Structures are given as structure tokens and as C-alpha cells.
Amino acid sequence: MKKERREDSFIKQPYYKGGDQALREFINMHLRYPALSQANKVEGDVHIRYDINHKGDVIDTKIIGGLDDLCNEEAIRVVKMLKFIVPKTPRHLKVTFHKNIRIHFHIHETKVQTTNPIHSQSLPSNQGMQINYTVVTTQVKSTVEKGNSITSYNYVVRI
């Protein structure tokens, strides 16, 4: 007869509050692309191995595969900001967990294309569309007598 395993007899892995999607959002929000690396068009992924202590803090990081020093330091800075939730462990063990993460450094360039709207019938389905607009304010002279106040707004849209 096999012995039944209780749920609390296994050590559970730490997790980021909100899951992997929230982890990616946190990294994207706090990650700053180094200006020198961006000017040199350095792109790629930084692979980091990090350790999580029993409180959920990142205590140690190691670059497994990286780019230049600036991108590596920025990736380490963001990973050390992470805070994980560690479920209770059996027998109150203070376990250090090891995890790996890949942080992307990619330059996103936007290209502005000008087209003549008279000759352009439709855009190809694989091409994105970008809308630019300019706001111009002008003073309109009113011929309304004092005491009679009329509020009006004018909009001009040119496509």
C-alpha cells in the first residue's frame, strides 16, 4: 500500500504576484534602454540566473549570456527590484530558490510614411497606419452684444 502524500510535504516554488504577465509588465515598465547601447544599436537578450531567498527577495544575480556591460547592468538592476511571494515550506525550512530569466533589449523604430490621400485608395493589410495631427488655435472675433452670450466651438478636420 502506497503512502499518501500530503500537500504540505513538498517545497513550493516562489511566484511573482500577478503571474508571468505581471512580471513582464513590471520589467518593461522599469527597464531603461541605455542611451549609449541604443546609439550603437546593440540588440539582443540578456540571460540572468538569480537567487530568491526565503523572504522573496532577489539576493544574487549572475549573467549567463549578455550583451554589452551597460545592458547587463540595467538587466541586473531591474531583476534585483523584483519581489516574489514564497509559499510556506514544510518544517519552516529557509530555502534559496534559483531561477532564470531572459530580458529583451530591442530597438523599436517607427517610420513615418507620407501618402497623398487623393491618390491612395487603401493600405495593404500588412502595413500599419499612423495618424499625425496638428492643433492650431485661432482667435475668432465675436459680433454678439454684451449681455447675450453664445458659446460656440469650431473644428476643422483635414485628412
DSSP file (Angstrom, degrees, kcal/mol; ACC not computed):
  #  RESIDUE AA STRUCTURE BP1 BP2  ACC     N-H-->O    O-->H-N    N-H-->O    O-->H-N    TCO  KAPPA ALPHA  PHI   PSI    X-CA   Y-CA   Z-CA
    1    1 A M              0   0    0      0, 0.0     2,-0.2     0, 0.0     0, 0.0   0.000 360.0 360.0 360.0 131.6    0.0    0.0    0.0
    2    2 A K        -     0   0    0      1,-0.1     2,-0.3     0, 0.0     0, 0.0  -0.548 360.0-117.9 -82.8 141.2    1.3    3.4   -1.1
    3    3 A K        -     0   0    0     -2,-0.2     2,-0.3     1,-0.1    -1,-0.1  -0.601  29.5-121.2 -77.7 134.5    1.7    6.2    1.5
    4    4 A E        -     0   0    0     -2,-0.3     2,-0.4     1,-0.0    -1,-0.1  -0.563  22.5-133.6 -77.1 136.1   -0.5    9.2    0.7
    5    5 A R        -     0   0    0     -2,-0.3     2,-0.2     2,-0.0    -1,-0.0  -0.753  14.2-139.1 -92.4 133.2    1.4   12.4    0.2
    6    6 A R    >   -     0   0    0     -2,-0.4     3,-1.4     1,-0.1     4,-0.2  -0.580  18.6-120.2 -86.5 155.4    0.2   15.5    1.9
    7    7 A E  G >  S+     0   0    0      1,-0.3     3,-0.9    -2,-0.2    -1,-0.1   0.832 110.3  55.4 -63.6 -34.0    0.1   18.8    0.2
    8    8 A D  G 3  S+     0   0    0      1,-0.2    -1,-0.3    81,-0.1     4,-0.1   0.387  88.0  78.3 -85.1   5.7    2.4   20.5    2.8
    9    9 A S  G <  S+     0   0    0     -3,-1.4     2,-0.3    81,-0.1    -1,-0.2   0.527  83.9  74.2 -90.0  -4.5    5.2   17.9    2.4
   10   10 A F  S <  S-     0   0    0     -3,-0.9     2,-0.5    -4,-0.2     0, 0.0  -0.831  83.2-120.4-109.4 147.4    6.5   19.4   -0.8
   11   11 A I        -     0   0    0     -2,-0.3     2,-0.3    78,-0.1    78,-0.1  -0.739  31.5-145.3 -83.9 126.0    8.5   22.6   -1.2
   12   12 A K        -     0   0    0     -2,-0.5    -4,-0.0    76,-0.3    -1,-0.0  -0.701  14.6-113.6 -97.3 146.0    6.6   25.1   -3.4
   13   13 A Q        -     0   0    0     -2,-0.3     2,-0.1     1,-0.1    -1,-0.1  -0.434  32.0-109.7 -74.0 145.9    8.3   27.5   -5.8
   14   14 A P        -     0   0    0      0, 0.0     2,-0.3     0, 0.0    72,-0.2  -0.413  37.7-163.9 -70.1 154.7    8.1   31.2   -5.3
   15   15 A Y  B     -A   85   0A   0     70,-2.3    70,-3.3    -2,-0.1     2,-0.4  -0.960  22.1-109.7-140.2 156.6    6.0   33.2   -7.7
   16   16 A Y    >   -     0   0    0     -2,-0.3     3,-2.4    68,-0.2     2,-0.3  -0.706  44.1-104.0 -86.8 136.3    5.5   36.8   -8.8
   17   17 A K  T 3  S+     0   0    0     66,-0.5    -1,-0.1    -2,-0.4    66,-0.1  -0.428 109.9  21.7 -63.0 121.8    2.2   38.3   -7.7
   18   18 A G  T 3> S-     0   0    0     -2,-0.3     4,-0.6     4,-0.1     3,-0.3   0.278 114.9-106.6 101.5  -9.0    0.0   38.5  -10.8
   19   19 A G  H <>  -     0   0    0     -3,-2.4     4,-1.7     1,-0.2     5,-0.1  -0.326  58.6 -38.9  88.1-168.9    1.9   35.8  -12.7
   20   20 A D  H  > S+     0   0    0      1,-0.2     4,-2.4     2,-0.2    -1,-0.2   0.837 133.3  56.8 -66.2 -34.7    4.2   35.9  -15.6
   21   21 A Q  H  > S+     0   0    0     -3,-0.3     4,-2.2     1,-0.2    -1,-0.2   0.920 108.4  46.6 -64.7 -43.0    2.3   38.6  -17.4
   22   22 A A  H  X S+     0   0    0     -4,-0.6     4,-2.2     2,-0.2    -1,-0.2   0.858 110.5  54.4 -66.6 -34.6    2.6   41.0  -14.4
   23   23 A L  H  X S+     0   0    0     -4,-1.7     4,-2.2     2,-0.2    -2,-0.2   0.928 109.3  46.8 -63.3 -45.6    6.3   40.1  -14.2
   24   24 A R  H  X S+     0   0    0     -4,-2.4     4,-2.8     1,-0.2    -2,-0.2   0.893 111.5  51.4 -63.5 -40.6    6.8   41.1  -17.8
   25   25 A E  H  X S+     0   0    0     -4,-2.2     4,-2.1     2,-0.2    -1,-0.2   0.901 109.6  50.1 -63.8 -40.5    4.9   44.3  -17.3
   26   26 A F  H  X S+     0   0    0     -4,-2.2     4,-1.9     2,-0.2    -2,-0.2   0.923 112.6  46.7 -63.0 -44.1    7.0   45.2  -14.3
   27   27 A I  H  X S+     0   0    0     -4,-2.2     4,-2.0     1,-0.2    -2,-0.2   0.932 113.4  47.8 -65.2 -45.5   10.2   44.6  -16.2
   28   28 A N  H  < S+     0   0    0     -4,-2.8    -1,-0.2     1,-0.2    -2,-0.2   0.842 112.2  50.9 -64.3 -32.6    9.0   46.6  -19.3
   29   29 A M  H  < S+     0   0    0     -4,-2.1    -1,-0.2    -5,-0.2    -2,-0.2   0.873 120.0  32.9 -73.0 -36.7    7.9   49.5  -17.0
   30   30 A H  H  < S+     0   0    0     -4,-1.9     2,-0.4    -5,-0.2    -2,-0.2   0.588  92.5 104.5 -98.1 -11.9   11.2   49.8  -15.1
   31   31 A L     <  -     0   0    0     -4,-2.0     2,-0.5    -5,-0.2    44,-0.1  -0.581  50.4-166.8 -76.7 126.0   13.7   48.8  -17.9
   32   32 A R        -     0   0    0     -2,-0.4    -3,-0.0    42,-0.1    -2,-0.0  -0.963  19.6-132.1-114.6 120.0   15.6   51.7  -19.3
   33   33 A Y        -     0   0    0     -2,-0.5    38,-0.1     1,-0.1     5,-0.0  -0.563  32.1-113.3 -69.6 122.1   17.5   51.1  -22.5
   34   34 A P     >  -     0   0    0      0, 0.0     4,-2.4     0, 0.0     5,-0.2  -0.343  18.4-136.1 -60.0 134.6   21.0   52.6  -22.0
   35   35 A A  H  > S+     0   0    0      1,-0.2     4,-2.4     2,-0.2     5,-0.2   0.876 102.2  50.0 -62.1 -40.6   21.5   55.6  -24.4
   36   36 A L  H  > S+     0   0    0      2,-0.2     4,-1.8     1,-0.2    -1,-0.2   0.894 112.0  47.9 -67.2 -39.5   25.0   54.5  -25.5
   37   37 A S  H  4>S+     0   0    0      2,-0.2     5,-2.9     1,-0.2    -2,-0.2   0.879 112.3  49.5 -67.8 -37.0   23.8   51.0  -26.3
   38   38 A Q  H ><5S+     0   0    0     -4,-2.4     3,-1.0     3,-0.2    -2,-0.2   0.886 109.8  51.0 -68.7 -38.1   20.8   52.3  -28.2
   39   39 A A  H 3<5S+     0   0    0     -4,-2.4    -2,-0.2     1,-0.2    -1,-0.2   0.852 111.6  47.5 -66.6 -34.1   23.1   54.7  -30.2
   40   40 A N  T 3<5S-     0   0    0     -4,-1.8    -1,-0.2    -5,-0.2    -2,-0.2   0.408 114.3-122.1 -85.5   2.1   25.4   51.8  -31.0
   41   41 A K  T < 5 +     0   0    0     -3,-1.0     2,-0.6     1,-0.2    -3,-0.2   0.893  45.4 174.5  57.6  45.4   22.3   49.7  -32.0
   42   42 A V      < +     0   0    0     -5,-2.9     2,-0.3    -6,-0.1    -1,-0.2  -0.745   5.9 169.5 -83.0 121.3   23.0   46.9  -29.5
   43   43 A E        +     0   0    0     -2,-0.6     2,-0.3    63,-0.1    63,-0.2  -0.935  17.5  78.9-132.6 155.0   20.1   44.5  -29.5
   44   44 A G  E     -B  105   0B   0     61,-2.8    61,-3.0    -2,-0.3     2,-0.4  -0.942  68.3 -57.7 146.5-165.1   19.5   41.1  -28.1
   45   45 A D  E     -B  104   0B   0     -2,-0.3     2,-0.5    59,-0.2    59,-0.2  -0.893  29.0-146.8-118.2 144.8   18.6   39.2  -24.9
   46   46 A V  E     -B  103   0B   0     57,-2.7    57,-2.6    -2,-0.4     2,-0.5  -0.958  14.3-154.3-109.1 122.0   20.3   39.1  -21.5
   47   47 A H  E     -BC 102  65B   0     18,-3.8    17,-2.8    -2,-0.5    18,-1.3  -0.861  17.0-175.8 -98.7 124.7   20.0   35.8  -19.7
   48   48 A I  E     -BC 101  63B   0     53,-2.8    53,-2.3    -2,-0.5     2,-0.5  -0.963  19.9-155.4-125.9 136.4   20.3   36.1  -16.0
   49   49 A R  E     -BC 100  62B   0     13,-3.0    13,-2.1    -2,-0.4     2,-0.3  -0.951  26.3-179.9-105.0 128.1   20.3   33.4  -13.2
   50   50 A Y  E     -BC  99  61B   0     49,-3.0    49,-2.8    -2,-0.5     2,-0.4  -0.930  21.9-134.7-132.7 155.1   19.1   34.8   -9.9
   51   51 A D  E     -BC  98  60B   0      9,-2.4     8,-2.3    -2,-0.3     9,-0.9  -0.883  11.3-156.7-111.3 138.8   18.6   33.5   -6.4
   52   52 A I  E     -BC  97  58B   0     45,-3.0    45,-2.8    -2,-0.4     6,-0.2  -0.963  13.2-145.6-115.6 126.9   15.5   34.1   -4.3
   53   53 A N    >   -     0   0    0      4,-2.4     3,-1.3    -2,-0.5    43,-0.1  -0.152  37.2 -88.0 -82.2-177.2   15.8   33.9   -0.5
   54   54 A H  T 3  S+     0   0    0      1,-0.3    32,-0.1     2,-0.1    -1,-0.1   0.631 126.6  55.4 -69.5 -13.3   13.1   32.6    1.9
   55   55 A K  T 3  S-     0   0    0      2,-0.1    -1,-0.3    30,-0.1    31,-0.2   0.576 119.2-106.2 -93.1 -11.3   11.6   36.1    2.2
   56   56 A G  S <  S+     0   0    0     -3,-1.3    28,-2.9     1,-0.3     2,-0.3   0.497  75.6 132.9  99.7   5.9   11.1   36.5   -1.6
   57   57 A D  B     -D   83   0C   0     26,-0.2    -4,-2.4     1,-0.0     2,-0.6  -0.656  62.0-117.9 -90.8 146.1   14.0   39.0   -2.2
   58   58 A V  E     +C   52   0B   0     24,-0.8    -6,-0.2    22,-0.3     3,-0.1  -0.741  38.2 171.5 -80.6 118.9   16.5   38.6   -5.1
   59   59 A I  E     +     0   0B   0     -8,-2.3     2,-0.3    -2,-0.6    -1,-0.2   0.697  57.5  21.1-105.7 -22.6   19.8   38.2   -3.3
   60   60 A D  E     -C   51   0B   0     -9,-0.9    -9,-2.4     2,-0.0     2,-0.3  -0.999  58.0-170.4-149.7 143.5   22.2   37.2   -6.1
   61   61 A T  E     -C   50   0B   0     -2,-0.3     2,-0.3   -11,-0.2   -11,-0.2  -0.964   0.6-173.0-133.2 151.7   22.4   37.5   -9.9
   62   62 A K  E     -C   49   0B   0    -13,-2.1   -13,-3.0    -2,-0.3     2,-0.6  -0.984  25.3-126.4-145.4 133.3   24.7   36.1  -12.5
   63   63 A I  E     +C   48   0B   0     -2,-0.3   -15,-0.2   -15,-0.2     3,-0.2  -0.690  26.0 176.0 -79.8 120.1   24.8   36.9  -16.2
   64   64 A I  E    S-     0   0B   0    -17,-2.8     2,-0.3    -2,-0.6    -1,-0.2   0.879  77.0  -1.7 -87.8 -47.1   24.6   33.6  -18.2
   65   65 A G  E    S+C   47   0B   0    -18,-1.3   -18,-3.8     0, 0.0    -1,-0.4  -0.966  84.3 161.6-145.1 127.0   24.6   35.3  -21.6
   66   66 A G        -     0   0    0     -2,-0.3   -21,-0.1   -20,-0.2   -20,-0.1  -0.692  33.3-128.8-137.6-173.4   24.6   39.0  -22.1
   67   67 A L  S    S-     0   0    0      1,-0.5    -1,-0.2    -2,-0.2     2,-0.1   0.201  70.3 -24.9-108.9-131.6   25.2   42.0  -24.4
   68   68 A D  S  > S-     0   0    0      1,-0.1     4,-2.2    -2,-0.1    -1,-0.5  -0.336  71.1 -99.1 -80.8 171.4   27.4   44.9  -23.5
   69   69 A D  H  > S+     0   0    0      1,-0.2     4,-2.6     2,-0.2     5,-0.2   0.847 120.0  55.1 -61.6 -36.8   28.2   46.0  -19.9
   70   70 A L  H  > S+     0   0    0      2,-0.2     4,-2.1     1,-0.2    -1,-0.2   0.927 110.5  44.2 -65.4 -44.9   25.5   48.7  -19.8
   71   71 A C  H  > S+     0   0    0      2,-0.2     4,-2.3     1,-0.2    -1,-0.2   0.896 113.8  51.7 -65.5 -39.8   22.7   46.4  -20.9
   72   72 A N  H  X S+     0   0    0     -4,-2.2     4,-2.2     1,-0.2    -2,-0.2   0.926 110.5  47.5 -62.9 -44.7   23.9   43.7  -18.4
   73   73 A E  H  X S+     0   0    0     -4,-2.6     4,-2.3     1,-0.2    -1,-0.2   0.887 112.0  50.3 -64.4 -38.7   24.0   46.2  -15.5
   74   74 A E  H  X S+     0   0    0     -4,-2.1     4,-2.0     2,-0.2    -1,-0.2   0.898 110.4  49.6 -66.3 -40.3   20.5   47.5  -16.4
   75   75 A A  H  X S+     0   0    0     -4,-2.3     4,-2.2     1,-0.2    -2,-0.2   0.903 111.8  48.5 -65.4 -40.7   19.1   44.0  -16.6
   76   76 A I  H  X S+     0   0    0     -4,-2.2     4,-2.3     2,-0.2    -2,-0.2   0.901 109.0  54.2 -65.1 -40.9   20.6   43.2  -13.2
   77   77 A R  H  X S+     0   0    0     -4,-2.3     4,-0.6     1,-0.2    -2,-0.2   0.917 111.3  44.3 -59.6 -44.3   19.2   46.4  -11.7
   78   78 A V  H >< S+     0   0    0     -4,-2.0     3,-0.8     1,-0.2     4,-0.5   0.901 112.2  51.6 -69.5 -40.6   15.7   45.5  -12.8
   79   79 A V  H >< S+     0   0    0     -4,-2.2     3,-1.3     1,-0.2    -1,-0.2   0.880 105.4  55.8 -64.9 -36.9   15.9   41.9  -11.6
   80   80 A K  H 3< S+     0   0    0     -4,-2.3   -22,-0.3     1,-0.3    -1,-0.2   0.686 100.0  61.4 -69.9 -15.7   17.1   42.9   -8.2
   81   81 A M  T << S+     0   0    0     -3,-0.8    -1,-0.3    -4,-0.6    -2,-0.2   0.643  82.4 108.9 -80.6 -14.7   14.0   45.1   -7.8
   82   82 A L    <   -     0   0    0     -3,-1.3   -24,-0.8    -4,-0.5     2,-0.4  -0.293  51.4-162.8 -67.1 145.9   11.7   42.0   -8.1
   83   83 A K  B     -D   57   0C   0    -26,-0.1   -66,-0.5   -66,-0.1     2,-0.2  -0.991   9.0-164.0-131.4 122.6    9.8   40.8   -5.1
   84   84 A F        -     0   0    0    -28,-2.9     2,-0.5    -2,-0.4   -68,-0.2  -0.670  20.1-122.7-107.0 159.0    8.4   37.3   -5.0
   85   85 A I  B     -A   15   0A   0    -70,-3.3   -70,-2.3    -2,-0.2   -29,-0.1  -0.904  24.6-159.4-100.1 124.3    5.8   35.5   -2.9
   86   86 A V        -     0   0    0     -2,-0.5     3,-0.1   -72,-0.2   -73,-0.1  -0.917  12.4-137.2-107.4 116.7    7.2   32.4   -1.2
   87   87 A P        -     0   0    0      0, 0.0   -75,-0.1     0, 0.0     0, 0.0  -0.246  40.6 -79.0 -65.2 160.7    4.6   29.9    0.0
   88   88 A K        -     0   0    0    -77,-0.1   -76,-0.3     1,-0.1     0, 0.0  -0.317  48.1-143.2 -60.7 141.3    5.1   28.3    3.4
   89   89 A T    >   -     0   0    0      4,-0.2     3,-1.4   -78,-0.1   -78,-0.1  -0.792  23.4 -98.1-105.9 151.1    7.6   25.5    3.4
   90   90 A P  G >  S+     0   0    0      0, 0.0     3,-1.2     0, 0.0   -81,-0.1  -0.370 107.0  10.6 -66.1 146.4    7.3   22.3    5.4
   91   91 A R  G 3  S-     0   0    0      1,-0.2   -82,-0.0    -2,-0.1     0, 0.0   0.681 120.5 -85.1  58.8  20.8    9.2   22.3    8.7
   92   92 A H  G <   +     0   0    0     -3,-1.4    -1,-0.2     1,-0.2     2,-0.2   0.868  69.7 179.6  53.1  44.4    9.9   26.0    8.3
   93   93 A L    <   -     0   0    0     -3,-1.2     2,-0.9     1,-0.1    -4,-0.2  -0.499  29.5-136.0 -74.4 144.4   12.9   25.5    6.1
   94   94 A K        -     0   0    0     -2,-0.2     2,-0.3     2,-0.0    -1,-0.1  -0.822  36.1-179.5-101.7  92.5   14.8   28.6    4.8
   95   95 A V        -     0   0    0     -2,-0.9     2,-0.5   -42,-0.1    -6,-0.0  -0.740  23.7-143.0-101.6 139.8   15.3   27.5    1.2
   96   96 A T        -     0   0    0     -2,-0.3     2,-0.3   -43,-0.1   -43,-0.2  -0.886  19.5-152.4 -98.9 130.1   17.1   29.5   -1.5
   97   97 A F  E     -B   52   0B   0    -45,-2.8   -45,-3.0    -2,-0.5     2,-0.5  -0.795   1.0-149.0-105.0 145.0   15.5   29.2   -5.0
   98   98 A H  E     +B   51   0B   0     -2,-0.3     2,-0.3   -47,-0.2   -47,-0.2  -0.951  22.8 168.5-115.2 130.4   17.3   29.5   -8.3
   99   99 A K  E     -B   50   0B   0    -49,-2.8   -49,-3.0    -2,-0.5     2,-0.3  -0.936  22.9-140.1-137.3 160.7   15.6   30.8  -11.4
  100  100 A N  E     -B   49   0B   0     -2,-0.3     2,-0.3   -51,-0.2   -51,-0.2  -0.905  18.2-179.2-119.2 149.8   16.5   32.0  -14.9
  101  101 A I  E     -B   48   0B   0    -53,-2.3   -53,-2.8    -2,-0.3     2,-0.5  -0.990  18.5-144.0-145.8 152.3   15.0   34.9  -16.8
  102  102 A R  E     -B   47   0B   0     -2,-0.3     2,-0.5   -55,-0.2   -55,-0.2  -0.981  13.5-162.7-119.2 125.4   15.6   36.4  -20.3
  103  103 A I  E     -B   46   0B   0    -57,-2.6   -57,-2.7    -2,-0.5     2,-0.4  -0.937  14.4-138.4-112.1 127.5   15.3   40.2  -20.7
  104  104 A H  E     -B   45   0B   0     -2,-0.5     2,-0.5   -59,-0.2   -59,-0.2  -0.671  15.7-171.8 -90.8 133.8   14.9   41.6  -24.2
  105  105 A F  E     +B   44   0B   0    -61,-3.0   -61,-2.8    -2,-0.4     2,-0.4  -0.926  24.4 155.2-121.0 102.9   16.7   44.7  -25.4
  106  106 A H        -     0   0    0     -2,-0.5     2,-0.5   -63,-0.2   -63,-0.1  -0.995  40.0-129.1-132.6 136.0   15.2   45.6  -28.9
  107  107 A I        -     0   0    0     -2,-0.4     2,-0.7   -66,-0.1    -2,-0.0  -0.714  18.4-155.2 -83.9 127.4   15.2   49.0  -30.6
  108  108 A H        -     0   0    0     -2,-0.5     2,-0.5     2,-0.0    -2,-0.0  -0.898  13.2-172.1-105.9 106.3   11.7   49.9  -31.8
  109  109 A E        -     0   0    0     -2,-0.7     2,-0.5     2,-0.0    -2,-0.0  -0.835   9.8-152.3-100.3 134.2   12.0   52.3  -34.7
  110  110 A T        -     0   0    0     -2,-0.5     2,-0.5     2,-0.0    -2,-0.0  -0.907   6.7-153.7-105.3 131.6    8.9   54.0  -36.1
  111  111 A K        -     0   0    0     -2,-0.5     2,-0.6     2,-0.0    -2,-0.0  -0.901   6.8-145.2-106.1 128.5    8.9   55.0  -39.7
  112  112 A V        -     0   0    0     -2,-0.5     2,-0.5     2,-0.0    -2,-0.0  -0.818  16.3-168.4 -93.9 124.5    6.7   57.9  -40.8
  113  113 A Q        -     0   0    0     -2,-0.6     2,-0.5    17,-0.1    17,-0.2  -0.950   7.3-153.4-114.7 130.9    5.3   57.4  -44.3
  114  114 A T        +     0   0    0     -2,-0.5     2,-0.3     2,-0.0    -2,-0.0  -0.883  16.9 179.7-103.6 132.3    3.6   60.3  -46.0
  115  115 A T        -     0   0    0     -2,-0.5     3,-0.0     5,-0.0    -2,-0.0  -0.938  34.2-114.7-128.3 152.6    1.0   59.4  -48.7
  116  116 A N     >  -     0   0    0     -2,-0.3     4,-1.4     1,-0.1     3,-0.5  -0.784  23.4-152.5 -84.7 116.3   -1.2   61.6  -50.9
  117  117 A P  T  4 S+     0   0    0      0, 0.0    -1,-0.1     0, 0.0    42,-0.0   0.723  90.1  60.1 -67.8 -19.4   -4.8   60.9  -49.7
  118  118 A I  T  4 S+     0   0    0      1,-0.2    -2,-0.0    -3,-0.0    -3,-0.0   0.904 114.4  33.3 -72.6 -40.2   -6.2   61.7  -53.1
  119  119 A H  T  4 S+     0   0    0     -3,-0.5     2,-0.6     2,-0.0    -1,-0.2   0.612 100.7  90.8 -91.2 -13.4   -4.3   59.0  -54.9
  120  120 A S     <  +     0   0    0     -4,-1.4     3,-0.1     1,-0.2    -5,-0.0  -0.749  44.8 173.2 -89.5 119.1   -4.2   56.5  -52.1
  121  121 A Q        -     0   0    0     -2,-0.6     2,-0.3     1,-0.4    -1,-0.2   0.909  63.6 -18.0 -89.6 -51.4   -7.2   54.1  -52.2
  122  122 A S        -     0   0    0      0, 0.0    -1,-0.4     0, 0.0     3,-0.0  -0.984  61.4-114.1-154.0 159.6   -6.3   51.6  -49.4
  123  123 A L        -     0   0    0     -2,-0.3     6,-0.1    -3,-0.1    -3,-0.0  -0.712  41.4-100.9 -93.4 146.5   -3.4   50.4  -47.4
  124  124 A P    >   -     0   0    0      0, 0.0     3,-1.4     0, 0.0    -1,-0.1  -0.337  33.4-117.5 -61.1 152.0   -2.0   46.9  -47.7
  125  125 A S  T 3  S+     0   0    0      1,-0.3    -2,-0.0    -3,-0.0     0, 0.0   0.744 111.7  52.8 -68.1 -23.2   -3.3   44.7  -44.9
  126  126 A N  T 3  S+     0   0    0      2,-0.1     2,-0.4     0, 0.0    -1,-0.3   0.458  92.4  89.4 -91.8   0.8    0.3   44.0  -43.5
  127  127 A Q  S <  S-     0   0    0     -3,-1.4    -4,-0.1     1,-0.0     2,-0.0  -0.829  73.5-131.9-101.2 133.9    1.2   47.7  -43.2
  128  128 A G        -     0   0    0     -2,-0.4     2,-0.4     1,-0.0    -2,-0.1  -0.298  16.8-129.6 -76.0 165.8    0.4   49.7  -40.1
  129  129 A M        -     0   0    0     -6,-0.1     2,-0.4    -2,-0.0    -1,-0.0  -0.957  17.2-165.8-121.3 137.3   -1.3   53.0  -40.1
  130  130 A Q        -     0   0    0     -2,-0.4     2,-0.5   -17,-0.2   -17,-0.1  -0.980   5.6-155.4-124.7 134.6   -0.1   56.1  -38.3
  131  131 A I        -     0   0    0     -2,-0.4     2,-0.4     2,-0.0    -2,-0.0  -0.936   9.3-173.1-113.1 126.6   -2.1   59.2  -37.7
  132  132 A N        -     0   0    0     -2,-0.5     2,-0.3     2,-0.0    -2,-0.0  -0.937   7.0-179.8-115.0 140.5   -0.5   62.6  -37.2
  133  133 A Y        -     0   0    0     -2,-0.4     2,-0.4     2,-0.0    -2,-0.0  -0.987  15.7-153.0-140.9 153.5   -2.4   65.7  -36.3
  134  134 A T        -     0   0    0     -2,-0.3     2,-0.6     2,-0.0    -2,-0.0  -0.985  11.5-145.4-125.7 133.3   -1.6   69.4  -35.6
  135  135 A V        -     0   0    0     -2,-0.4     2,-0.5     2,-0.0    -2,-0.0  -0.883  17.8-177.3-102.6 123.8   -3.7   71.6  -33.3
  136  136 A V        -     0   0    0     -2,-0.6     2,-0.4     2,-0.0    -2,-0.0  -0.984   9.9-156.4-122.0 125.0   -3.9   75.3  -34.4
  137  137 A T        -     0   0    0     -2,-0.5     2,-0.3     2,-0.0    -2,-0.0  -0.844  12.5-177.1-103.2 138.1   -5.7   77.8  -32.3
  138  138 A T        -     0   0    0     -2,-0.4     2,-0.5     2,-0.0    -2,-0.0  -0.965  27.7-118.6-132.0 150.1   -7.2   81.0  -33.7
  139  139 A Q        -     0   0    0     -2,-0.3     2,-0.5     2,-0.0    -2,-0.0  -0.762  26.3-154.9 -87.5 126.6   -8.9   83.9  -32.2
  140  140 A V        -     0   0    0     -2,-0.5     2,-0.3     0, 0.0    -2,-0.0  -0.907  12.4-133.6-105.6 126.1  -12.5   84.4  -33.5
  141  141 A K        -     0   0    0     -2,-0.5     2,-0.4     2,-0.0    -2,-0.0  -0.619  21.6-144.7 -79.7 134.3  -14.0   87.9  -33.3
  142  142 A S        -     0   0    0     -2,-0.3    -1,-0.0     1,-0.1     0, 0.0  -0.781  19.1-167.4-103.1 142.7  -17.5   87.9  -32.0
  143  143 A T        +     0   0    0     -2,-0.4     2,-0.3     2,-0.1    -1,-0.1   0.123  51.0 123.0-109.3  17.8  -20.3   90.2  -33.1
  144  144 A V        -     0   0    0      6,-0.1     3,-0.1     1,-0.1    -2,-0.1  -0.632  64.0-118.6 -83.6 137.0  -22.5   89.3  -30.2
  145  145 A E    >   -     0   0    0     -2,-0.3     3,-1.1     1,-0.1     2,-0.1  -0.270  37.4 -89.2 -69.3 158.5  -23.7   92.2  -28.0
  146  146 A K  T 3  S+     0   0    0      1,-0.2    -1,-0.1     3,-0.1     3,-0.1  -0.458 115.1  33.3 -67.2 141.1  -22.8   92.3  -24.3
  147  147 A G  T 3  S+     0   0    0     -2,-0.1     2,-0.8    -3,-0.1    -1,-0.2  -0.143 102.1  83.0 101.7 -37.1  -25.4   90.6  -22.2
  148  148 A N    <   -     0   0    0     -3,-1.1     2,-0.6     2,-0.0    -1,-0.1  -0.874  64.4-173.8 -99.0 105.8  -26.2   88.0  -24.9
  149  149 A S        -     0   0    0     -2,-0.8     2,-0.5    -3,-0.1    -3,-0.1  -0.888   7.6-179.9-107.3 125.5  -23.5   85.3  -24.5
  150  150 A I        -     0   0    0     -2,-0.6     2,-0.5     2,-0.0    -6,-0.1  -0.988  13.4-153.7-122.8 127.9  -23.4   82.5  -27.1
  151  151 A T        +     0   0    0     -2,-0.5     2,-0.3     2,-0.0    -2,-0.0  -0.887  22.5 166.9-102.8 127.1  -20.7   79.8  -26.8
  152  152 A S        -     0   0    0     -2,-0.5     2,-0.4     2,-0.0    -2,-0.0  -0.986  19.7-156.2-139.6 151.0  -19.7   78.0  -29.9
  153  153 A Y        -     0   0    0     -2,-0.3     2,-0.4     2,-0.0    -2,-0.0  -0.972   5.7-159.0-126.8 141.0  -16.9   75.7  -30.9
  154  154 A N        -     0   0    0     -2,-0.4     2,-0.4     2,-0.0    -2,-0.0  -0.967   6.9-172.9-121.9 137.4  -15.5   75.1  -34.4
  155  155 A Y        -     0   0    0     -2,-0.4     2,-0.5     2,-0.0    -2,-0.0  -0.986   6.0-165.8-127.9 139.2  -13.5   72.1  -35.5
  156  156 A V        -     0   0    0     -2,-0.4     2,-0.5     2,-0.0    -2,-0.0  -0.991   5.4-170.8-124.9 123.2  -11.7   71.6  -38.8
  157  157 A V        -     0   0    0     -2,-0.5     2,-0.5     2,-0.0    -2,-0.0  -0.964   2.2-173.8-116.0 121.8  -10.6   68.1  -39.7
  158  158 A R              0   0    0     -2,-0.5    -2,-0.0     1,-0.1     0, 0.0  -0.961 360.0 360.0-115.8 128.2   -8.3   67.7  -42.8
  159  159 A I              0   0    0     -2,-0.5    -1,-0.1   -42,-0.0    -2,-0.0   0.356 360.0 360.0-118.5 360.0   -7.4   64.2  -43.9
